[in-house]
């Protein structure tokens, strides 16, 4: 059994190594494919296709800024105050390589359920820290598999607290409230029994299979020396704080300045939750991270130095996100995604429609890796079909959500933050996450089928 798994794993790794381009090249390929598909399958003229693409390039600029800030603040938070020591202590919990692969998958999955940006960022940081912990103890662990397992834990994010589709349909004034006949509370979606059970089964399956994918000792690839010695938190915190002499020097190296701003942000975040309830969006996640950073740093000077180290991490995001914004623009504005969703919605039965929403969501996610945008496009067609067939609308919501998160773990666009945190190349991470993507199909699809027939 184990030999068969190893043969399959090696074959998939060879395929990804040979045919998987780096993320920016993949983004260009996906752009060209979207343009050709749109021109071929829709009545849109070539001019409209190109204009829809070009007009979409800037559509995600606010989101790009938010994601870049998340990467900067999460990176900084992991390198300030006692956080590095806590991460080291947590990373030291797994004592065997198999346990380490399962541990990082579960860890990434759990933090993804709290807030989706945490999955790839903290998951990647934990994978790196576990690899360093094993290296310091003189034990061997396969670093690419740690990265792949951490990324695969992200497969449950849309089932959790920051899931965009369930939150949208529970929000007053959402675009589909009239079609739904009211609001769908999260007790029917995120907190539903079938969803909670599916979370546990999915994470357990991914963690178990990840622990079985370890290669033979001769094929182990440990964290490399450059990555291991590049320990920003130590190099920054052990460096003497330098600056100008006089009042300016004392100000930029004083703790009260950053701490006061951190307290101010905490007051704002607390007021937000008090007035709006337990609601998360990316801005609040970012301001919470920034507040924690400002309270933990020793000075504005130290914080600036940490952010300079983190700055290189946002370059791939700035480069590649506009490509997918363009893809979203051309597929949304020419009606191709709505056409695809309408086709999928027509081929189901009352019991299988959630499963079809799942698989169609996975396909559409490869072109539009945004849970909220996907639901906005797929939702109307599938909700109309659900009303005709008598399918519970909450199952449609979760079907689309499951499909979105399912193919996220094989998407070169989504993996970028984790690659930044680990220093691993995309093909090595995605070769393992592809295997875990296949096995995650069983609990995700099974959960929807059982709920559909229940």
Rosetta blueprint (number, residue, H / E / L):
1 X L
2 X H
3 X H
4 X H
5 X H
6 X H
7 X H
8 X H
9 X H
10 X H
11 X H
12 X H
13 X H
14 X H
15 X H
16 X H
17 X H
18 X H
19 X H
20 X L
21 X L
22 X L
23 X H
24 X H
25 X H
26 X H
27 X H
28 X H
29 X H
30 X H
31 X H
32 X H
33 X H
34 X H
35 X H
36 X H
37 X H
38 X H
39 X H
40 X H
41 X H
42 X L
43 X L
44 X L
45 X L
46 X H
47 X H
48 X H
49 X H
50 X H
51 X H
52 X H
53 X H
54 X H
55 X H
56 X H
57 X L
58 X L
59 X L
60 X L
61 X H
62 X H
63 X H
64 X H
65 X H
66 X H
67 X H
68 X H
69 X H
70 X H
71 X H
72 X H
73 X H
74 X H
75 X H
76 X H
77 X H
78 X L
79 X L
80 X L
81 X L
82 X L
83 X H
84 X H
85 X H
86 X H
87 X H
88 X H
89 X H
90 X H
91 X H
92 X L
93 X L
94 X L
95 X L
96 X L
97 X H
98 X H
99 X H
100 X H
101 X H
102 X H
103 X H
104 X H
105 X H
106 X H
107 X H
108 X H
109 X H
110 X H
111 X H
112 X H
113 X H
114 X H
115 X L
116 X H
117 X H
118 X H
119 X H
120 X H
121 X H
122 X H
123 X H
124 X H
125 X H
126 X H
127 X H
128 X H
129 X H
130 X H
131 X H
132 X H
133 X H
134 X H
135 X H
136 X H
137 X L
138 X L
139 X L
140 X L
141 X L
142 X L
143 X H
144 X H
145 X H
146 X H
147 X H
148 X H
149 X H
150 X H
151 X H
152 X H
153 X H
154 X H
155 X H
156 X H
157 X H
158 X H
159 X H
160 X L
161 X L
162 X L
163 X L
164 X H
165 X H
166 X H
167 X H
168 X H
169 X H
170 X L
171 X L
172 X L
173 X L
174 X L
175 X L
176 X L
177 X H
178 X H
179 X H
180 X H
181 X L
182 X L
183 X L
184 X L
185 X L
186 X L
187 X L
188 X L
189 X L
190 X L
191 X L
192 X L
193 X H
194 X H
195 X H
196 X H
197 X H
198 X H
199 X H
200 X H
201 X H
202 X H
203 X H
204 X H
205 X H
206 X H
207 X H
208 X H
209 X H
210 X H
211 X H
212 X H
213 X L
214 X L
215 X L
216 X L
217 X H
218 X H
219 X H
220 X L
221 X L
222 X L
223 X L
224 X L
225 X H
226 X H
227 X H
228 X H
229 X H
230 X L
231 X L
232 X H
233 X H
234 X H
235 X H
236 X H
237 X H
238 X L
239 X L
240 X L
241 X L
242 X L
243 X L
244 X L
245 X L
246 X L
247 X H
248 X H
249 X H
250 X H
251 X H
252 X H
253 X L
254 X L
255 X H
256 X H
257 X H
258 X H
259 X H
260 X H
261 X H
262 X H
263 X H
264 X H
265 X H
266 X H
267 X H
268 X H
269 X H
270 X H
271 X H
272 X H
273 X H
274 X H
275 X H
276 X H
277 X L
278 X L
279 X L
280 X L
281 X L
282 X H
283 X H
284 X H
285 X H
286 X H
287 X H
288 X H
289 X H
290 X H
291 X H
292 X H
293 X H
294 X H
295 X H
296 X H
297 X L
298 X L
299 X L
300 X H
301 X H
302 X H
303 X H
304 X H
305 X H
306 X H
307 X H
308 X H
309 X H
310 X H
311 X H
312 X H
313 X H
314 X H
315 X H
316 X H
317 X H
318 X H
319 X H
320 X H
321 X H
322 X H
323 X H
324 X H
325 X H
326 X H
327 X H
328 X H
329 X H
330 X H
331 X H
332 X H
333 X H
334 X L
335 X L
336 X H
337 X H
338 X H
339 X H
340 X H
341 X H
342 X H
343 X H
344 X H
345 X H
346 X L
347 X L
348 X L
349 X L
350 X L
351 X L
352 X L
353 X H
354 X H
355 X H
356 X H
357 X H
358 X H
359 X H
360 X H
361 X H
362 X H
363 X H
364 X H
365 X H
366 X L
367 X L
368 X L
369 X L
370 X L
371 X H
372 X H
373 X H
374 X H
375 X H
376 X H
377 X H
378 X H
379 X H
380 X H
381 X H
382 X H
383 X H
384 X H
385 X H
386 X H
387 X H
388 X H
389 X H
390 X L
391 X L
392 X L
393 X H
394 X H
395 X H
396 X H
397 X H
398 X H
399 X H
400 X H
401 X H
402 X H
403 X H
404 X H
405 X H
406 X H
407 X H
408 X H
409 X L
410 X L
411 X L
412 X L
413 X L
414 X L
415 X L
416 X H
417 X H
418 X H
419 X H
420 X H
421 X H
422 X H
423 X L
424 X L
425 X L
426 X H
427 X H
428 X H
429 X H
430 X H
431 X H
432 X H
433 X H
434 X H
435 X H
436 X H
437 X H
438 X H
439 X H
440 X H
441 X H
442 X H
443 X H
444 X H
445 X H
446 X H
447 X H
448 X H
449 X H
450 X H
451 X H
452 X H
453 X H
454 X L
